[in-house]
Amino acid sequence: MANILSVDAWQAIAEPSRRRILLLLAAEDLAAGEIAAHFTATRSAVSQHLAVLRAAGLVQVVAEGRRRVYRIDRRAMEQVRGDIEAFWTSELAAVAREAFRLADNARSTDDERNAG
């Protein structure tokens, strides 16, 4: 596993198990054991995933008595969402520009054929 000290949000969410943990925590705050119950992986493996998510700032851990409860960091997830939306918007704009360019080229070719 990567050095968790240098993990950014994109590295953290790239792994499917960590995305699944984020989905679980989006629904409710859970203790590590409750999260692990949703996986066939060992509790140690789930704890490592949680450590990566914490290092990336995507989840927080809160002490509730003797329990450590994990919760999603809504601000961090909003930042990831904003990054995705910005990327998606710029990618769609690039696709639209290319589609218009191709359509203009096709019209020009048709106009030349019809004129000749």
LINLINSUL-V826935 format. One record per helix or strand. SS is the DSSP state (hx for helix, st for strand). FROM is the first residue (numbers start at 1). TO is the last residue. If there is no record, write none. Layout:
SS|FROM|TO ; SS|FROM|TO
//
This chain:
hx|4|6 ; hx|9|13 ; hx|16|27 ; st|30|31 ; hx|32|36 ; hx|43|55 ; st|59|64 ; st|67|72 ; hx|74|115
//
